[in-house]
Amino acid sequence: MNLSAKNLIKVLEKNGYIFKRSKGRHHIYYNSSLNKTLVVPFHENKELPKGTFFAILKQAGLSKESL
């Protein structure tokens, strides 16, 4: 399973989240229909810790099956 930030961002964008801004190594994504804002740590080619990856998915209201 690919736990990279790039993969997570693709899933978020597919589900209606748009890039809002970035601050340092954190990218902010927003979904206007759900009125949710998410912070995704973005460290180039490094994979996110498993807990962080799935916590962001859960905050987005998505399940593991949406991957």
N, CA, C and O atoms as a GROMACS GRO file, in nm:
protein
  268
    1MET      N    1   0.084  -0.117   0.000
    1MET     CA    2   0.000   0.000   0.000
    1MET      C    3   0.089   0.124   0.000
    1MET      O    4   0.185   0.132   0.076
    2ASN      N    5   0.056   0.218  -0.085
    2ASN     CA    6   0.132   0.341  -0.098
    2ASN      C    7   0.080   0.444   0.002
    2ASN      O    8  -0.032   0.492  -0.010
    3LEU      N    9   0.162   0.477   0.102
    3LEU     CA   10   0.123   0.572   0.206
    3LEU      C   11   0.186   0.709   0.185
    3LEU      O   12   0.208   0.783   0.281
    4SER      N   13   0.216   0.743   0.061
    4SER     CA   14   0.279   0.872   0.035
    4SER      C   15   0.178   0.985   0.038
    4SER      O   16   0.058   0.964   0.020
    5ALA      N   17   0.227   1.105   0.062
    5ALA     CA   18   0.140   1.222   0.063
    5ALA      C   19   0.081   1.246  -0.075
    5ALA      O   20  -0.033   1.291  -0.087
    6LYS      N   21   0.158   1.217  -0.180
    6LYS     CA   22   0.108   1.235  -0.317
    6LYS      C   23  -0.014   1.147  -0.343
    6LYS      O   24  -0.111   1.192  -0.404
    7ASN      N   25  -0.010   1.023  -0.296
    7ASN     CA   26  -0.122   0.932  -0.313
    7ASN      C   27  -0.244   0.982  -0.234
    7ASN      O   28  -0.356   0.977  -0.283
    8LEU      N   29  -0.221   1.028  -0.112
    8LEU     CA   30  -0.329   1.080  -0.029
    8LEU      C   31  -0.394   1.202  -0.095
    8LEU      O   32  -0.516   1.216  -0.093
    9ILE      N   33  -0.312   1.288  -0.151
    9ILE     CA   34  -0.364   1.409  -0.217
    9ILE      C   35  -0.450   1.371  -0.338
    9ILE      O   36  -0.553   1.433  -0.362
   10LYS      N   37  -0.408   1.269  -0.414
   10LYS     CA   38  -0.488   1.224  -0.529
   10LYS      C   39  -0.625   1.177  -0.484
   10LYS      O   40  -0.726   1.206  -0.548
   11VAL      N   41  -0.628   1.102  -0.373
   11VAL     CA   42  -0.756   1.052  -0.320
   11VAL      C   43  -0.843   1.168  -0.274
   11VAL      O   44  -0.963   1.170  -0.301
   12LEU      N   45  -0.783   1.264  -0.205
   12LEU     CA   46  -0.860   1.380  -0.157
   12LEU      C   47  -0.917   1.461  -0.273
   12LEU      O   48  -1.034   1.499  -0.271
   13GLU      N   49  -0.834   1.486  -0.374
   13GLU     CA   50  -0.880   1.565  -0.489
   13GLU      C   51  -0.990   1.491  -0.566
   13GLU      O   52  -1.081   1.555  -0.619
   14LYS      N   53  -0.982   1.360  -0.572
   14LYS     CA   54  -1.084   1.280  -0.639
   14LYS      C   55  -1.218   1.290  -0.565
   14LYS      O   56  -1.324   1.271  -0.625
   15ASN      N   57  -1.212   1.319  -0.436
   15ASN     CA   58  -1.332   1.328  -0.353
   15ASN      C   59  -1.372   1.471  -0.321
   15ASN      O   60  -1.441   1.495  -0.221
   16GLY      N   61  -1.331   1.566  -0.403
   16GLY     CA   62  -1.382   1.702  -0.393
   16GLY      C   63  -1.299   1.802  -0.314
   16GLY      O   64  -1.341   1.916  -0.299
   17TYR      N   65  -1.183   1.762  -0.264
   17TYR     CA   66  -1.098   1.856  -0.191
   17TYR      C   67  -1.010   1.930  -0.290
   17TYR      O   68  -0.958   1.872  -0.385
   18ILE      N   69  -0.993   2.060  -0.267
   18ILE     CA   70  -0.908   2.140  -0.354
   18ILE      C   71  -0.795   2.201  -0.272
   18ILE      O   72  -0.810   2.229  -0.153
   19PHE      N   73  -0.682   2.221  -0.338
   19PHE     CA   74  -0.567   2.283  -0.274
   19PHE      C   75  -0.600   2.428  -0.244
   19PHE      O   76  -0.642   2.502  -0.334
   20LYS      N   77  -0.583   2.468  -0.121
   20LYS     CA   78  -0.612   2.605  -0.081
   20LYS      C   79  -0.485   2.688  -0.068
   20LYS      O   80  -0.474   2.796  -0.125
   21ARG      N   81  -0.388   2.635   0.008
   21ARG     CA   82  -0.261   2.705   0.027
   21ARG      C   83  -0.162   2.610   0.091
   21ARG      O   84  -0.196   2.498   0.127
   22SER      N   85  -0.040   2.656   0.105
   22SER     CA   86   0.060   2.577   0.176
   22SER      C   87   0.137   2.668   0.270
   22SER      O   88   0.151   2.788   0.246
   23LYS      N   89   0.186   2.608   0.374
   23LYS     CA   90   0.269   2.682   0.469
   23LYS      C   91   0.382   2.589   0.508
   23LYS      O   92   0.363   2.493   0.583
   24GLY      N   93   0.500   2.617   0.456
   24GLY     CA   94   0.612   2.528   0.481
   24GLY      C   95   0.590   2.396   0.411
   24GLY      O   96   0.568   2.391   0.290
   25ARG      N   97   0.595   2.289   0.487
   25ARG     CA   98   0.577   2.155   0.429
   25ARG      C   99   0.438   2.099   0.455
   25ARG      O  100   0.417   1.978   0.450
   26HIS      N  101   0.343   2.185   0.482
   26HIS     CA  102   0.206   2.141   0.505
   26HIS      C  103   0.114   2.202   0.400
   26HIS      O  104   0.114   2.324   0.380
   27HIS      N  105   0.038   2.118   0.334
   27HIS     CA  106  -0.057   2.164   0.233
   27HIS      C  107  -0.196   2.161   0.293
   27HIS      O  108  -0.235   2.066   0.361
   28ILE      N  109  -0.271   2.267   0.267
   28ILE     CA  110  -0.406   2.281   0.320
   28ILE      C  111  -0.505   2.254   0.207
   28ILE      O  112  -0.498   2.315   0.100
   29TYR      N  113  -0.598   2.161   0.231
   29TYR     CA  114  -0.702   2.125   0.134
   29TYR      C  115  -0.838   2.155   0.192
   29TYR      O  116  -0.860   2.139   0.313
   30TYR      N  117  -0.931   2.198   0.107
   30TYR     CA  118  -1.063   2.240   0.151
   30TYR      C  119  -1.171   2.178   0.063
   30TYR      O  120  -1.156   2.168  -0.058
   31ASN      N  121  -1.280   2.135   0.127
   31ASN     CA  122  -1.396   2.084   0.055
   31ASN      C  123  -1.513   2.174   0.092
   31ASN      O  124  -1.559   2.172   0.206
   32SER      N  125  -1.562   2.252  -0.004
   32SER     CA  126  -1.667   2.350   0.024
   32SER      C  127  -1.802   2.285   0.052
   32SER      O  128  -1.881   2.338   0.130
   33SER      N  129  -1.830   2.170  -0.010
   33SER     CA  130  -1.960   2.107   0.013
   33SER      C  131  -1.969   2.047   0.154
   33SER      O  132  -2.078   2.043   0.212
   34LEU      N  133  -1.857   2.001   0.208
   34LEU     CA  134  -1.855   1.947   0.344
   34LEU      C  135  -1.810   2.049   0.448
   34LEU      O  136  -1.821   2.026   0.568
   35ASN      N  137  -1.759   2.161   0.400
   35ASN     CA  138  -1.704   2.268   0.484
   35ASN      C  139  -1.595   2.212   0.577
   35ASN      O  140  -1.595   2.238   0.698
   36LYS      N  141  -1.502   2.135   0.518
   36LYS     CA  142  -1.392   2.074   0.594
   36LYS      C  143  -1.259   2.121   0.538
   36LYS      O  144  -1.241   2.135   0.417
   37THR      N  145  -1.167   2.144   0.629
   37THR     CA  146  -1.031   2.180   0.594
   37THR      C  147  -0.938   2.074   0.651
   37THR      O  148  -0.952   2.034   0.767
   38LEU      N  149  -0.844   2.027   0.570
   38LEU     CA  150  -0.748   1.925   0.611
   38LEU      C  151  -0.606   1.973   0.590
   38LEU      O  152  -0.578   2.046   0.496
   39VAL      N  153  -0.518   1.932   0.678
   39VAL     CA  154  -0.376   1.963   0.666
   39VAL      C  155  -0.303   1.834   0.632
   39VAL      O  156  -0.315   1.734   0.702
   40VAL      N  157  -0.228   1.837   0.522
   40VAL     CA  158  -0.152   1.719   0.478
   40VAL      C  159  -0.003   1.753   0.484
   40VAL      O  160   0.043   1.841   0.412
   41PRO      N  161   0.073   1.684   0.571
   41PRO     CA  162   0.218   1.706   0.572
   41PRO      C  163   0.277   1.652   0.442
   41PRO      O  164   0.252   1.537   0.406
   42PHE      N  165   0.355   1.733   0.374
   42PHE     CA  166   0.408   1.695   0.243
   42PHE      C  167   0.559   1.700   0.247
   42PHE      O  168   0.619   1.808   0.252
   43HIS      N  169   0.622   1.583   0.246
   43HIS     CA  170   0.768   1.573   0.253
   43HIS      C  171   0.821   1.496   0.133
   43HIS      O  172   0.886   1.392   0.148
   44GLU      N  173   0.794   1.549   0.014
   44GLU     CA  174   0.842   1.493  -0.112
   44GLU      C  175   0.813   1.344  -0.125
   44GLU      O  176   0.697   1.304  -0.132
   45ASN      N  177   0.917   1.262  -0.129
   45ASN     CA  178   0.899   1.120  -0.159
   45ASN      C  179   0.887   1.032  -0.035
   45ASN      O  180   0.877   0.910  -0.047
   46LYS      N  181   0.889   1.090   0.083
   46LYS     CA  182   0.877   1.011   0.205
   46LYS      C  183   0.733   0.968   0.225
   46LYS      O  184   0.639   1.040   0.191
   47GLU      N  185   0.716   0.848   0.279
   47GLU     CA  186   0.582   0.801   0.312
   47GLU      C  187   0.540   0.858   0.447
   47GLU      O  188   0.623   0.880   0.535
   48LEU      N  189   0.411   0.882   0.461
   48LEU     CA  190   0.357   0.928   0.588
   48LEU      C  191   0.348   0.810   0.684
   48LEU      O  192   0.335   0.696   0.641
   49PRO      N  193   0.357   0.836   0.814
   49PRO     CA  194   0.331   0.728   0.909
   49PRO      C  195   0.190   0.673   0.887
   49PRO      O  196   0.098   0.748   0.853
   50LYS      N  197   0.173   0.544   0.906
   50LYS     CA  198   0.046   0.477   0.880
   50LYS      C  199  -0.069   0.544   0.956
   50LYS      O  200  -0.176   0.566   0.900
   51GLY      N  201  -0.048   0.576   1.082
   51GLY     CA  202  -0.151   0.638   1.165
   51GLY      C  203  -0.191   0.775   1.113
   51GLY      O  204  -0.309   0.810   1.114
   52THR      N  205  -0.094   0.853   1.069
   52THR     CA  206  -0.121   0.986   1.015
   52THR      C  207  -0.201   0.977   0.887
   52THR      O  208  -0.298   1.050   0.867
   53PHE      N  209  -0.161   0.887   0.800
   53PHE     CA  210  -0.229   0.868   0.671
   53PHE      C  211  -0.376   0.835   0.692
   53PHE      O  212  -0.464   0.898   0.633
   54PHE      N  213  -0.403   0.736   0.778
   54PHE     CA  214  -0.541   0.694   0.799
   54PHE      C  215  -0.621   0.793   0.883
   54PHE      O  216  -0.743   0.801   0.870
   55ALA      N  217  -0.554   0.869   0.969
   55ALA     CA  218  -0.623   0.973   1.047
   55ALA      C  219  -0.673   1.084   0.955
   55ALA      O  220  -0.784   1.134   0.973
   56ILE      N  221  -0.593   1.122   0.856
   56ILE     CA  222  -0.635   1.225   0.761
   56ILE      C  223  -0.751   1.174   0.676
   56ILE      O  224  -0.845   1.248   0.648
   57LEU      N  225  -0.744   1.047   0.635
   57LEU     CA  226  -0.856   0.987   0.560
   57LEU      C  227  -0.984   0.991   0.643
   57LEU      O  228  -1.092   1.023   0.591
   58LYS      N  229  -0.973   0.958   0.770
   58LYS     CA  230  -1.090   0.957   0.859
   58LYS      C  231  -1.147   1.098   0.876
   58LYS      O  232  -1.268   1.116   0.875
   59GLN      N  233  -1.060   1.197   0.891
   59GLN     CA  234  -1.104   1.336   0.903
   59GLN      C  235  -1.177   1.381   0.778
   59GLN      O  236  -1.270   1.461   0.784
   60ALA      N  237  -1.134   1.328   0.664
   60ALA     CA  238  -1.196   1.363   0.536
   60ALA      C  239  -1.331   1.293   0.517
   60ALA      O  240  -1.405   1.325   0.424
   61GLY      N  241  -1.362   1.198   0.605
   61GLY     CA  242  -1.486   1.125   0.594
   61GLY      C  243  -1.478   1.012   0.493
   61GLY      O  244  -1.580   0.969   0.439
   62LEU      N  245  -1.357   0.962   0.469
   62LEU     CA  246  -1.335   0.855   0.372
   62LEU      C  247  -1.292   0.728   0.444
   62LEU      O  248  -1.240   0.734   0.555
   63SER      N  249  -1.314   0.615   0.380
   63SER     CA  250  -1.273   0.488   0.439
   63SER      C  251  -1.152   0.433   0.364
   63SER      O  252  -1.112   0.485   0.260
   64LYS      N  253  -1.096   0.327   0.419
   64LYS     CA  254  -0.980   0.263   0.357
   64LYS      C  255  -1.017   0.207   0.220
   64LYS      O  256  -0.931   0.198   0.132
   65GLU      N  257  -1.141   0.171   0.202
   65GLU     CA  258  -1.185   0.114   0.074
   65GLU      C  259  -1.184   0.219  -0.038
   65GLU      O  260  -1.186   0.183  -0.156
   66SER      N  261  -1.181   0.348  -0.004
   66SER     CA  262  -1.181   0.453  -0.105
   66SER      C  263  -1.046   0.466  -0.175
   66SER      O  264  -1.031   0.541  -0.272
   67LEU      N  265  -0.946   0.392  -0.124
   67LEU     CA  266  -0.814   0.395  -0.187
   67LEU      C  267  -0.821   0.314  -0.311
   67LEU      O  268  -0.721   0.301  -0.382
   0.00000   0.00000   0.00000
